[in-house]
């Protein structure tokens, strides 16, 4: 079962991804509803995969959470190449959530590595999204 903080991270990452995809695909007069619909599905599927599967498994076996947090952090950085689809938002949020589980399990080094990689991917996602409304 997800703890409230991991659930909050999942909701925040999903909402941020959905807002970013709205700006990317619907702002600037683009009105690309098909791309927006696909990216919404990708954001929600990625969030479900990360928080419904990966974070739950990290809670179920906390002794492996440190390794999972680093793997998720690396995947979050690699997923920046798919930023236009919204993949990075869910993966980065999942990396941060798994890192918190790893920290609670007494694995501070790997938790820090996963947290830094996840946060880096999240910051680069924010910077890489075209937020202008013109």
N, C-alpha and C positions, 0 to 999 in steps of 0.2 A: 504494500500500500504506500502511496506517495505521501510524504510529509507535506505539511502546508507550504513550507518554503519552496520545495521542489515544484509543487503544483503552481505556486505563484510565479516562479521563473518560467514554467511552461506557458502559462497564460500570457505573461508579458512578452516572451519571445515570439509567440504566435501572433499576438496583436501588432507588435512592432513589424513583423514580417508582412502582415496583411496591409498595414498602412503604407509600408515601403513599396509594396507591389502596386498599390493603388496609385501612388505618385509615379512610379516607373511606367506603368502601362496606360494610365488614364489621364494624367496631367499633360500639359503642353499641347492640348488639342489632339492628342494621339488617338484617343478613344479606341484602343485596341482591346476590346472586350474579350476576345478569344484568348489572347495571351494572359489577360488578367485572370480569367476563369481557370486556366491551366496552372498559373502560379499560385492561386488560392488553394487548389487541390494539392499542389506540391508542398506548400507551407503546412497545411493541415496534416498531410500524410507524414511529413518529416517529423512534425511535433508528436504525432501519435507514436511513430517508431521510436523516437528518442525517449519520450517520457512514459509511454505505455509499455515499452519493452526494455530498453537499455537501463533507464533509471530504476525501474522495478527490479531488474536482475541485480543491479548494484546493491540495492537494499537487501535482496535475498542472500547474496554472498558478498558481504562487505570486505572480506579478506582479498577480493579481487578488484575492488572498486578503484584502487590506485592505478592499476594498469589500464582499466577501462577509461579512467578520466584522461590519461595521456593519449590513448588511442582516439578518443572522441575529440580531444583538443587538436590533434594532428588532422583528423578528418574535417574539423571545422575550418581550419586554415586552408586545406585543400579544396573545400567546397566553395571557396571564394570565386573560383572559376565558374560556378553556377549561380552566382549572386542574382542574376537577372531572372532566375526561376524561383528564388526565395529559399533555396535549400539551406543556406548558411545560417539563417536566423534560428531554425529549430536545432541544428547540429551544435551551434555555439551555445545556445541555451542549455542543451542537454549536457554538453561538456562541463559547463559551470555547475549544473546540478549534481552530476556524478562526482565532481571534484569536492563538493560539500560532503557527500556521503563518504568519500575517501578520507577526508580530513577527520570526520567523526569516528572513522574506523582506525585512526592512529597511523595514517600514512601521509604525513605532511608534505614530504618532498614531491611525490607523484601528484598529490592533490594540488600543490602549488603550480606544478608544470601544466596540468590540465586546465587549471583556472586561468593561468596567464595566456595559454593558447586560445582558449574559448573567448576570453575577454578581448584579445587581439583581433580575432575574427569578427567579433561583434562590433568593435570600434571601426574596423576597416569596412564592414557592411554599412555602417552609418555614413562613413565618409564616401563610400562608393555609390550610394544611392543618390539619384538626382532629385533633390527636394524642392527645387525651384518650381514655382507655379506658373511661370511665364511660358 
